[in-house]
C-alpha cells in the first residue's frame, strides 16, 4: 500500500512541500521519526510492517486533533498516563485495521488509482477558488490539518477504499417490501385510550404520620437530608495581562542585533520545470526549448507533473532548505539558464532558473514594531514571574494569613462567600485551583483557617495564591430541621400505596366486567378518548403500548403511574394503523440499511483480525 501512496505523491511540487515539512520536523525535534532512528516496527500485520515512524506520526496527528477539538481539557487528559496509553493503543489498532482493510481490498481486487486520488483532490470544493483548483489553498489546508501530502493521499486512499468496501456491503443489504410495511405499521401505530386518574396529592392530604413512622422514615433516608461540605476561600490573583512594560531604543537595538538571523531572508531562487516519464521525451523538450519554444506552453502540454504544469512549470520562490537536490545540483547560476536533462526519482526533468533574490536583512525600521512588542512582552513576563516568586516567598514565610503576600503583590485579597463543590465561584473554576481546594491539604482543623497554598498557575498567564478561610464538613441535618419534609414524605408514600391498592382492585373489577359500579363507588370515571403514539415516551404512553390488543367491543385494561406520581387506570379501546410521509419512510429504510451494513462491516473487521497474524514491535510491547 505504501508503494502506491509514494507513487501518488511522485511529483516535484509535493517533494518540495515534503521538504518543508521534514525541515519543520527537524526543528521541532521529531526528525528521528522521519529520518534514520530505530528500525524496530510498531506492528506487523500478515507480514506487512507498520513502522515506528508511521505509528508515532499517527499518534502526533491524533494528539493534535484532540487538542484542537478539546482545547485546555485535552492538556488535563494528556497529563494522565493511562489516558495517553489508551490513545496510543487506539491509534495502533486503527493502523492495524487500515492494513487489514487494505489487504482485504486487494484480495477483492479493489484499488484506488493515482488518477482517482488526483481527481478527488482537484474536485474537492475546499481546495478550489472560484470553481478552480487552487494549489496554494490546497497546501495551506492540509498544513492546517497537520498532514503532509503523503499522509493526506494515504488518508484519502483509505477513505475511498473503505467507501468501496462499504458500498459493496450496502449494495447487498435490503429490506423486503412486506418487512418494511410491517415495521412501519408498528412504528406508526396509534392507540386510542381513556384514563381514570387517582390523584395521589389529594390522597396525601388526608393521610397522617405517627412519630414512629417519621422516625423510621428519617432513619431509612438520612442521606436525602445532607448539608454539603462548605468552603470559604481567600485568594490573590496575579494576571500577566495586567503587567505593562515599555521598551527603550537601546533594548530594541540590542534585540535586533542579537536576532539578525531571524530577520534575514535567505537567498531565494525561482525555477520552472518540465517533468517527463522518459529520457527521450525530456531530450525532445530540451531541443524544442533551444529552438525557441515557449517554456510555459511546453510545460502545460508535456509535463507529467500536473500540479506545476497548471502554472506553466513555475515552482514559485524556493529557499535552500526547501529546494530539491535535483534543482540544487543543476548548476544553474544565471537568470533564464536552462539545465540539461536531469534524471530524478520522479522521472526526467528539464529546469530553467527564472530569477534569483539575494539574501537580505530586513532593516530595523521595518521590524521595529514587531521587536518593540516582543521586548515589552518579555519584560512584562519577566516582571510577572518575578512577582510570582516574591508572592510565593511571602505566602510561605507568613503562613498564618495572606497579609504579607498582599503587601508584596500590591493586590487586595479577595474572600468568597460560602460555597460547596457544586457552587464553585467562576473565578476559581480551574482544575489546579479546585484540586488545591478540595484535596484536603489546605483545610484547617475544627473549622479553623488552613495554611497558604503555593503559587498555582492556570492557563500560563494567571496565578493564584489562596487559603481556605472557612470550612464545614458534610453533615446530616438533624430530624428537628427536616421534620416537615419527612412528614410529607411519609404521607406521600402512604398515599401512593393506597392509590396502587385501590387501582389494583378496580382493575380486577374492570377485567371482570363490573368496573362501572366500582368506578362510581370510588368517585372515578374514564375521561375522553386520547390518541397516543410510540413517539410519546411518557410512562402512560409506554404502558398503553404494552397492553394486549383489545377484543372487538371490549377494551383492554391496564395501570400506569404518570409523570406526577398519580396512578392511572387505562382503557385501550382501539388500535389504529398509522402512516408516515414517503420521505421519512425512505430515510428510515436508508438508516436501517446503513445500520445493518455497519454491523456487517464490523463483523468483517472482527473476522479479519481473528484470522490475521498480528505481531507488536518490541518498543510497543514494552509500553
C-alpha positions as CSV (number, residue, x, y, z in Angstrom):
1,X,0.0,0.0,0.0
2,X,2.8,2.4,0.9
3,X,4.3,1.9,-2.6
4,X,1.0,3.1,-4.1
5,X,1.0,6.1,-1.7
6,X,4.5,7.1,-2.7
7,X,3.5,6.9,-6.4
8,X,0.6,9.2,-5.6
9,X,3.0,11.8,-4.3
10,X,5.5,11.3,-7.1
11,X,5.5,15.0,-8.2
12,X,8.1,17.6,-7.8
13,X,5.7,20.1,-6.1
14,X,4.8,17.6,-3.5
15,X,8.5,16.8,-2.9
16,X,9.1,20.5,-2.2
17,X,6.2,20.5,0.3
18,X,7.5,17.4,1.9
19,X,10.9,19.1,2.2
20,X,9.3,22.0,4.1
21,X,7.6,19.5,6.4
22,X,10.7,17.5,7.1
23,X,12.6,20.7,7.9
24,X,9.9,21.6,10.4
25,X,10.1,18.1,12.0
26,X,13.9,18.6,12.4
27,X,13.4,22.0,14.0
28,X,10.8,20.6,16.5
29,X,12.8,17.6,17.5
30,X,10.9,14.9,15.8
31,X,13.1,14.3,12.8
32,X,14.1,10.9,14.1
33,X,10.6,9.7,13.2
34,X,11.2,10.5,9.6
35,X,14.9,10.1,9.1
36,X,17.0,7.2,10.5
37,X,16.4,6.1,14.1
38,X,15.4,2.8,15.5
39,X,14.5,0.2,12.8
40,X,12.0,-1.5,15.2
41,X,8.5,-1.6,13.8
42,X,5.3,-0.8,15.7
43,X,3.4,-3.8,14.4
44,X,3.5,-6.5,11.7
45,X,0.2,-7.4,10.1
46,X,0.3,-10.6,8.0
47,X,3.9,-9.8,7.2
48,X,3.3,-6.1,6.4
49,X,5.1,-3.8,8.7
50,X,3.7,-0.6,10.3
51,X,6.9,1.4,11.0
52,X,7.6,3.2,14.3
53,X,7.7,6.5,12.3
54,X,4.3,5.9,10.8
55,X,2.9,5.0,14.3
56,X,4.4,8.0,16.1
57,X,3.3,10.4,13.4
58,X,-0.3,8.9,13.6
59,X,-0.1,9.4,17.4
60,X,1.0,13.0,17.0
61,X,-1.7,13.7,14.5
62,X,-4.4,12.3,16.9
63,X,-3.0,14.3,19.7
64,X,-3.2,17.5,17.6
65,X,-6.7,16.6,16.5
66,X,-7.9,16.1,20.1
67,X,-6.0,19.3,21.2
68,X,-7.8,21.4,18.6
69,X,-11.2,19.7,19.5
70,X,-10.9,19.8,23.3
71,X,-8.5,22.7,24.0
72,X,-7.5,23.0,27.6
73,X,-9.4,19.9,28.6
74,X,-7.0,17.8,26.5
75,X,-4.0,19.2,28.4
76,X,-5.5,17.8,31.6
77,X,-6.2,14.4,29.9
78,X,-2.7,14.3,28.4
79,X,-1.2,14.5,31.9
80,X,-2.9,11.2,32.6
81,X,-0.5,8.4,31.7
82,X,-3.3,5.9,31.4
83,X,-5.3,8.1,29.0
84,X,-2.2,8.6,26.8
85,X,-1.5,4.8,26.8
86,X,-5.1,4.2,25.7
87,X,-4.8,6.8,23.0
88,X,-1.6,5.1,21.6
89,X,-3.4,1.7,21.7
90,X,-6.4,3.2,19.8
91,X,-4.1,4.7,17.2
92,X,-2.2,1.4,16.7
93,X,-5.5,-0.5,16.4
94,X,-6.6,1.9,13.7
95,X,-3.4,1.4,11.8
96,X,-3.7,-2.4,12.1
97,X,-7.3,-2.1,10.9
98,X,-6.2,0.0,7.9
99,X,-3.6,-2.6,7.0
100,X,-6.1,-5.4,7.2
101,X,-8.6,-3.4,5.2
102,X,-6.0,-2.6,2.5
103,X,-5.0,-6.3,2.3
104,X,-8.6,-7.4,2.1
105,X,-9.4,-4.8,-0.6
106,X,-6.5,-6.2,-2.7
107,X,-7.8,-9.7,-2.4
108,X,-11.2,-8.4,-3.7
109,X,-9.4,-6.5,-6.5
110,X,-10.5,-3.1,-5.1
111,X,-7.9,-0.5,-5.9
112,X,-7.8,3.3,-6.0
113,X,-5.6,4.6,-8.7
114,X,-3.3,7.6,-8.5
115,X,-5.5,9.3,-11.1
116,X,-8.6,8.8,-8.8
117,X,-6.6,10.4,-5.9
118,X,-5.7,13.4,-8.1
119,X,-9.2,13.7,-9.3
120,X,-10.6,13.6,-5.8
121,X,-8.1,16.3,-4.8
122,X,-8.8,18.6,-7.8
123,X,-12.6,18.3,-7.4
124,X,-12.7,18.9,-3.7
125,X,-14.6,22.2,-3.2
126,X,-12.5,23.1,-0.2
127,X,-9.4,23.2,-2.4
128,X,-11.0,25.4,-5.1
129,X,-11.1,29.1,-5.6
130,X,-13.9,30.4,-7.9
131,X,-14.5,26.9,-9.1
132,X,-10.9,26.1,-10.0
133,X,-8.3,24.1,-8.1
134,X,-6.0,26.4,-6.1
135,X,-2.6,24.8,-5.2
136,X,-1.9,27.4,-2.5
137,X,-5.2,26.8,-0.9
138,X,-4.6,23.1,-1.0
139,X,-1.2,23.3,0.6
140,X,-2.5,25.7,3.3
141,X,-5.4,23.5,4.2
142,X,-3.5,20.2,4.6
143,X,-0.8,22.0,6.6
144,X,-3.6,23.3,8.9
145,X,-4.8,19.7,9.2
146,X,-1.3,18.8,10.4
147,X,-0.7,16.5,7.5
148,X,1.8,16.1,4.7
149,X,0.7,15.5,1.1
150,X,1.8,11.8,1.6
151,X,-0.4,11.5,4.7
152,X,-3.3,13.2,3.1
153,X,-3.1,11.0,0.0
154,X,-2.9,7.9,2.3
155,X,-5.9,9.0,4.3
156,X,-7.8,9.8,1.1
157,X,-6.9,6.4,-0.5
158,X,-8.0,4.6,2.7
159,X,-11.3,6.6,2.7
160,X,-12.1,5.8,-0.9
161,X,-11.1,2.2,-0.5
162,X,-13.3,1.9,2.6
163,X,-16.2,3.5,0.8
164,X,-15.8,0.9,-2.0
165,X,-16.0,-1.9,0.6
166,X,-18.9,-0.3,2.5
167,X,-20.8,0.4,-0.8
168,X,-20.3,-3.3,-1.8
169,X,-21.7,-4.3,1.6
170,X,-24.6,-1.8,1.5
171,X,-25.4,-2.9,-2.0
172,X,-26.1,-6.4,-0.8
173,X,-28.3,-5.3,2.1
174,X,-32.0,-4.6,1.5
175,X,-35.5,-4.9,3.1
176,X,-38.4,-6.7,1.6
177,X,-41.4,-4.5,0.9
178,X,-43.6,-6.6,3.3
179,X,-41.0,-6.4,6.0
180,X,-40.8,-2.6,5.7
181,X,-44.6,-2.2,5.7
182,X,-44.9,-4.3,8.8
183,X,-42.2,-2.3,10.6
184,X,-43.7,1.0,9.6
185,X,-47.1,-0.3,10.7
186,X,-45.7,-1.0,14.2
187,X,-43.8,2.3,14.4
188,X,-46.7,4.5,13.3
189,X,-49.4,2.6,15.2
190,X,-51.8,4.7,17.2
191,X,-53.6,3.6,20.4
192,X,-56.9,5.2,21.5
193,X,-57.2,5.2,25.2
194,X,-59.2,6.6,28.1
195,X,-57.8,7.5,31.5
196,X,-59.1,7.4,35.1
197,X,-56.7,9.2,37.4
198,X,-56.3,8.6,41.1
199,X,-54.8,11.8,42.4
200,X,-52.0,11.0,44.9
201,X,-51.7,14.6,46.1
202,X,-55.3,14.6,47.2
203,X,-54.9,11.3,49.0
204,X,-51.7,12.5,50.6
205,X,-53.5,15.5,52.2
206,X,-55.8,13.1,54.1
207,X,-53.0,10.9,55.5
208,X,-51.5,11.1,58.9
209,X,-48.0,10.3,60.1
210,X,-47.1,9.0,63.6
211,X,-43.9,9.9,65.4
212,X,-42.7,6.3,64.9
213,X,-43.3,6.4,61.1
214,X,-41.5,9.8,60.9
215,X,-38.5,8.4,62.9
216,X,-38.4,5.2,60.8
217,X,-38.5,7.1,57.5
218,X,-35.8,9.6,58.6
219,X,-33.6,6.7,59.7
220,X,-34.0,5.0,56.3
221,X,-33.4,8.1,54.2
222,X,-30.9,10.2,56.2
223,X,-28.7,10.5,53.1
224,X,-31.5,12.6,51.5
225,X,-31.1,15.3,54.1
226,X,-27.4,16.2,53.8
227,X,-25.8,19.6,54.2
228,X,-22.8,19.5,51.7
229,X,-19.3,20.4,52.6
230,X,-18.8,24.1,52.6
231,X,-15.8,26.3,51.9
232,X,-14.8,29.9,52.2
233,X,-11.6,30.9,50.3
234,X,-9.4,34.0,50.4
235,X,-7.1,34.5,47.4
236,X,-4.8,36.8,45.4
237,X,-4.9,36.6,41.6
238,X,-1.9,37.7,39.5
239,X,-2.8,38.3,35.9
240,X,0.0,38.6,33.3
241,X,-2.2,40.7,31.0
242,X,-2.2,43.5,33.6
243,X,1.6,43.8,33.5
244,X,2.7,46.6,31.2
245,X,6.3,47.5,30.3
246,X,8.0,49.8,27.8
247,X,11.0,49.1,25.5
248,X,13.8,51.6,25.3
249,X,15.7,52.3,22.0
250,X,18.7,50.6,23.4
251,X,16.7,47.4,24.2
252,X,15.2,47.4,20.8
253,X,18.6,47.8,19.1
254,X,20.1,45.1,21.3
255,X,17.4,42.6,20.4
256,X,17.7,43.4,16.7
257,X,21.5,42.9,16.9
258,X,21.2,39.6,18.7
259,X,18.5,38.2,16.4
260,X,19.5,39.3,13.0
261,X,19.3,35.8,11.7
262,X,15.6,35.9,12.5
263,X,15.2,38.9,10.3
264,X,17.3,37.6,7.4
265,X,15.6,36.4,4.3
266,X,17.9,33.8,2.7
267,X,18.6,33.7,-1.0
268,X,15.6,32.5,-2.9
269,X,15.5,31.1,-6.4
270,X,12.6,30.7,-8.8
271,X,12.6,27.7,-11.1
272,X,10.3,26.4,-13.8
273,X,10.3,22.6,-14.6
274,X,9.0,20.2,-17.1
275,X,8.8,16.6,-15.9
276,X,8.7,13.7,-18.3
277,X,8.4,9.9,-17.9
278,X,11.3,9.0,-20.3
279,X,14.7,10.5,-21.1
280,X,13.8,10.7,-24.8
281,X,10.8,12.8,-24.0
282,X,13.0,15.1,-21.9
283,X,15.6,15.4,-24.7
284,X,12.8,16.3,-27.2
285,X,11.5,19.0,-24.8
286,X,15.0,20.4,-24.4
287,X,15.5,20.6,-28.2
288,X,12.3,22.5,-28.6
289,X,13.3,25.0,-25.9
290,X,16.7,25.6,-27.5
291,X,14.8,26.2,-30.8
292,X,12.8,29.0,-29.1
293,X,9.7,27.2,-27.9
294,X,7.8,28.8,-25.0
295,X,8.6,27.1,-21.7
296,X,5.2,27.7,-20.1
297,X,3.4,26.4,-23.2
298,X,5.5,23.2,-23.3
299,X,5.1,22.7,-19.6
300,X,1.3,22.8,-19.9
301,X,1.4,20.4,-22.8
302,X,4.2,18.0,-21.9
303,X,4.8,18.0,-18.2
304,X,3.8,14.8,-16.2
305,X,3.6,16.9,-13.0
306,X,0.0,18.1,-13.4
307,X,0.3,20.4,-10.4
308,X,3.2,22.5,-11.7
309,X,2.0,22.1,-15.3
310,X,-1.1,24.2,-14.5
311,X,1.3,27.1,-13.7
312,X,3.4,26.7,-16.8
313,X,6.0,24.8,-14.8
314,X,6.5,27.6,-12.3
315,X,7.6,26.3,-8.9
316,X,7.5,29.7,-7.1
317,X,10.2,31.1,-4.8
318,X,12.2,28.4,-3.1
319,X,14.7,28.7,-0.2
320,X,17.7,26.4,0.0
321,X,16.1,24.3,2.7
322,X,13.1,23.5,0.5
323,X,14.8,23.2,-2.9
324,X,15.1,19.6,-4.1
325,X,18.6,18.3,-4.7
326,X,17.8,17.8,-8.4
327,X,17.4,21.6,-8.7
328,X,20.3,22.5,-6.4
329,X,22.7,20.3,-8.4
330,X,21.5,21.5,-11.8
331,X,24.4,24.1,-11.9
332,X,22.1,27.0,-12.8
333,X,23.5,30.4,-12.0
334,X,22.2,32.9,-14.5
335,X,18.6,34.0,-15.0
336,X,17.0,32.3,-17.9
337,X,19.6,29.5,-17.9
338,X,18.4,26.0,-19.0
339,X,19.6,22.8,-17.5
340,X,20.4,19.6,-19.4
341,X,18.2,16.5,-18.9
342,X,18.2,15.6,-15.2
343,X,17.4,12.1,-14.0
344,X,15.4,12.2,-10.8
345,X,13.3,10.0,-8.6
346,X,10.1,11.2,-10.3
347,X,11.3,10.7,-13.9
348,X,13.3,13.2,-16.0
349,X,13.4,16.9,-15.7
350,X,14.3,20.0,-17.7
351,X,14.7,23.0,-15.5
352,X,15.1,26.7,-16.0
353,X,16.3,29.3,-13.5
354,X,13.8,32.2,-13.8
355,X,15.0,34.6,-11.1
356,X,17.4,35.0,-8.1
357,X,16.6,37.0,-5.0
358,X,19.8,37.5,-2.9
359,X,19.8,37.1,0.8
360,X,18.9,40.3,2.6
361,X,18.5,41.5,6.2
362,X,15.3,43.5,6.9
363,X,16.2,47.0,8.2
364,X,15.4,47.8,11.8
365,X,12.8,50.4,10.7
366,X,10.8,47.6,9.0
367,X,10.7,45.3,12.0
368,X,10.8,47.9,14.9
369,X,7.1,47.5,15.9
370,X,7.5,43.7,15.9
371,X,10.6,43.9,18.1
372,X,9.1,46.5,20.4
373,X,6.1,44.3,21.1
374,X,8.4,41.3,21.7
375,X,10.7,43.1,24.1
376,X,7.7,44.6,26.0
377,X,6.1,41.2,26.2
378,X,9.3,39.6,27.5
379,X,9.8,42.3,30.1
380,X,6.2,42.0,31.2
381,X,6.5,38.3,31.6
382,X,9.8,38.7,33.5
383,X,8.1,41.1,35.9
384,X,5.1,38.8,36.2
385,X,7.3,35.7,37.1
386,X,9.5,37.8,39.4
387,X,6.4,38.9,41.3
388,X,5.1,35.4,41.4
389,X,8.3,34.3,43.2
390,X,8.1,37.2,45.7
391,X,4.4,36.5,46.5
392,X,5.2,32.8,46.8
393,X,8.0,33.5,49.3
394,X,5.8,35.9,51.3
395,X,2.9,33.4,51.5
396,X,5.4,30.7,52.6
397,X,7.1,32.8,55.2
398,X,3.9,34.1,56.7
399,X,1.6,31.1,56.7
400,X,-0.9,32.5,59.1
401,X,-2.6,34.8,56.6
402,X,-2.2,36.3,53.1
403,X,-1.4,39.7,54.6
404,X,2.4,39.6,53.7
405,X,1.6,38.3,50.2
406,X,-0.9,41.1,49.7
407,X,1.6,43.8,50.5
408,X,4.2,42.3,48.2
409,X,1.7,41.8,45.4
410,X,0.1,45.2,45.7
411,X,-3.2,43.4,45.0
412,X,-6.0,43.1,47.5
413,X,-7.0,39.8,49.0
414,X,-10.5,38.7,47.9
415,X,-12.7,36.5,50.1
416,X,-15.5,34.4,48.6
417,X,-18.9,33.7,50.2
418,X,-19.6,30.1,51.4
419,X,-19.8,27.6,48.6
420,X,-19.9,23.8,48.0
421,X,-18.4,21.6,45.4
422,X,-21.5,22.2,43.2
423,X,-21.5,26.0,43.6
424,X,-17.8,26.9,42.9
425,X,-17.3,30.6,42.1
426,X,-16.5,31.1,38.4
427,X,-13.3,32.9,39.2
428,X,-11.8,29.8,40.9
429,X,-13.1,27.3,38.3
430,X,-9.7,26.0,37.1
431,X,-8.7,22.4,37.8
432,X,-5.4,23.1,39.5
433,X,-7.3,25.5,41.8
434,X,-10.1,23.2,42.6
435,X,-7.7,20.4,43.2
436,X,-5.9,22.5,45.8
437,X,-9.2,23.5,47.5
438,X,-10.9,20.1,47.6
439,X,-8.0,17.7,48.1
440,X,-8.0,18.5,51.9
441,X,-4.3,19.7,52.2
442,X,-5.3,23.3,52.9
443,X,-8.2,22.6,55.2
444,X,-7.7,23.7,58.9
445,X,-8.8,21.7,61.9
446,X,-12.2,22.1,63.6
447,X,-13.3,24.8,61.1
448,X,-10.2,27.0,61.7
449,X,-8.4,28.6,58.6
450,X,-5.9,26.4,56.9
451,X,-2.4,27.2,55.5
452,X,-1.5,29.2,52.4
453,X,-1.1,27.4,49.1
454,X,1.9,27.7,46.9
455,X,1.6,29.6,43.7
456,X,-1.0,27.9,41.4
457,X,-0.6,28.8,37.7
458,X,-3.5,28.4,35.3
459,X,-3.6,28.9,31.5
460,X,0.0,30.0,31.6
461,X,-0.9,33.7,32.2
462,X,-2.6,33.7,35.6
463,X,-1.6,32.6,39.0
464,X,-3.3,32.2,42.4
465,X,-2.2,32.0,46.0
466,X,-5.0,31.1,48.3
467,X,-6.0,29.8,51.7
468,X,-9.2,28.2,53.0
469,X,-10.5,30.8,55.5
470,X,-13.5,28.7,56.5
471,X,-14.6,25.1,56.2
472,X,-17.6,23.0,57.4
473,X,-17.6,19.2,56.7
474,X,-20.6,17.4,55.1
475,X,-23.2,16.6,57.7
476,X,-26.6,15.0,58.1
477,X,-29.3,17.5,59.0
478,X,-30.9,16.7,62.4
479,X,-34.5,15.5,62.3
480,X,-35.6,18.6,64.1
481,X,-34.6,20.6,61.0
482,X,-36.4,18.4,58.4
483,X,-39.4,17.1,60.4
484,X,-41.8,18.8,58.0
485,X,-40.1,17.3,54.9
486,X,-40.0,13.8,56.4
487,X,-43.7,14.1,57.5
488,X,-44.7,15.0,53.9
489,X,-42.7,12.1,52.6
490,X,-44.4,9.6,55.0
491,X,-47.8,10.8,54.0
492,X,-46.9,10.7,50.3
493,X,-45.6,7.1,50.5
494,X,-48.8,6.0,52.3
495,X,-50.9,7.8,49.7
496,X,-49.0,6.1,46.8
497,X,-49.5,2.6,48.4
498,X,-53.2,3.3,49.0
499,X,-53.6,4.5,45.4
500,X,-52.0,1.4,43.9
501,X,-54.1,-0.9,46.1
502,X,-57.3,0.9,45.1
503,X,-56.2,0.8,41.4
504,X,-55.5,-3.0,41.5
505,X,-58.9,-3.7,43.0
506,X,-60.6,-1.5,40.3
507,X,-58.5,-3.2,37.6
508,X,-59.8,-6.6,38.8
509,X,-63.4,-5.4,38.6
510,X,-62.9,-3.8,35.2
511,X,-61.5,-7.0,33.7
512,X,-64.4,-9.0,35.2
513,X,-66.9,-6.6,33.5
514,X,-68.1,-5.0,36.8
515,X,-66.0,-1.9,36.5
516,X,-68.7,0.8,36.1
517,X,-70.1,0.3,39.5
518,X,-66.7,0.0,41.1
519,X,-65.5,3.2,39.5
520,X,-68.7,5.1,40.6
521,X,-68.2,3.9,44.1
522,X,-64.6,5.2,44.0
523,X,-65.9,8.5,42.6
524,X,-63.8,8.0,39.4
525,X,-64.6,7.9,35.7
526,X,-62.8,7.5,32.4
527,X,-62.1,10.7,30.5
528,X,-62.3,11.4,26.8
529,X,-60.5,9.3,24.3
530,X,-56.9,10.2,23.6
531,X,-54.7,9.2,20.7
532,X,-51.2,8.0,21.8
533,X,-48.2,7.3,19.5
534,X,-45.0,5.4,20.0
535,X,-43.1,8.7,19.7
536,X,-44.6,9.7,23.1
537,X,-42.1,8.4,25.7
538,X,-44.3,9.3,28.7
539,X,-44.8,6.4,31.3
540,X,-48.6,6.4,30.4
541,X,-47.9,6.0,26.7
542,X,-45.4,3.3,27.2
543,X,-47.8,1.4,29.4
544,X,-50.6,1.8,26.8
545,X,-48.4,0.2,24.1
546,X,-47.6,-2.7,26.4
547,X,-51.3,-3.6,26.8
548,X,-52.7,-6.6,24.8
549,X,-54.8,-5.7,21.7
550,X,-58.5,-5.2,22.7
551,X,-61.2,-7.6,21.6
552,X,-63.9,-6.2,19.4
553,X,-66.2,-4.1,21.5
554,X,-64.3,-4.9,24.7
555,X,-61.4,-2.6,26.0
556,X,-58.1,-3.9,27.2
557,X,-57.3,-2.5,30.7
558,X,-54.1,-1.7,32.5
559,X,-52.4,0.5,35.1
560,X,-49.6,3.1,35.0
561,X,-48.0,5.9,37.0
562,X,-47.9,9.3,35.3
563,X,-45.0,11.8,35.5
564,X,-46.6,13.4,38.6
565,X,-46.8,10.2,40.5
566,X,-50.5,9.7,40.1
567,X,-51.9,6.3,39.5
568,X,-53.7,6.0,36.2
569,X,-56.2,3.3,35.0
570,X,-56.1,2.8,31.3
571,X,-58.8,1.6,28.9
572,X,-57.4,0.7,25.5
573,X,-60.4,0.9,23.1
574,X,-58.9,0.8,19.6
575,X,-55.6,0.2,17.8
576,X,-55.2,2.1,14.5
577,X,-52.6,1.7,11.8
578,X,-50.8,5.0,11.2
579,X,-48.7,6.2,8.3
580,X,-45.6,8.3,7.7
581,X,-44.6,10.6,4.9
582,X,-42.8,8.9,2.0
583,X,-39.6,10.9,2.6
584,X,-39.5,9.8,6.2
585,X,-40.1,6.2,5.1
586,X,-37.2,6.4,2.7
587,X,-35.0,7.9,5.3
588,X,-35.9,5.0,7.7
589,X,-35.1,2.4,5.1
590,X,-31.8,4.0,4.4
591,X,-31.0,4.3,8.1
592,X,-31.8,0.6,8.8
593,X,-29.9,-0.5,5.7
594,X,-26.8,1.6,6.8
595,X,-27.0,0.3,10.3
596,X,-27.2,-3.3,9.0
597,X,-24.2,-2.5,6.7
598,X,-22.3,-1.1,9.7
599,X,-22.9,-4.3,11.7
600,X,-21.8,-6.4,8.7
601,X,-18.7,-4.2,8.3
602,X,-17.7,-4.5,12.0
603,X,-18.2,-8.3,11.8
604,X,-15.9,-8.3,8.7
605,X,-13.2,-6.4,10.6
606,X,-13.6,-8.7,13.6
607,X,-13.2,-11.7,11.3
608,X,-10.1,-10.2,9.6
609,X,-8.5,-9.6,13.0
610,X,-9.2,-13.2,14.2
611,X,-7.7,-14.7,11.1
612,X,-4.7,-12.3,10.9
613,X,-1.2,-12.8,12.2
614,X,-0.5,-9.6,14.2
615,X,2.8,-9.1,16.0
616,X,3.6,-6.0,18.0
617,X,7.1,-4.5,17.8
618,X,9.4,-4.6,20.9
619,X,9.0,-0.9,21.7
620,X,5.2,-1.1,21.6
621,X,5.1,-4.3,23.8
622,X,7.1,-2.5,26.4
623,X,4.7,0.3,26.7
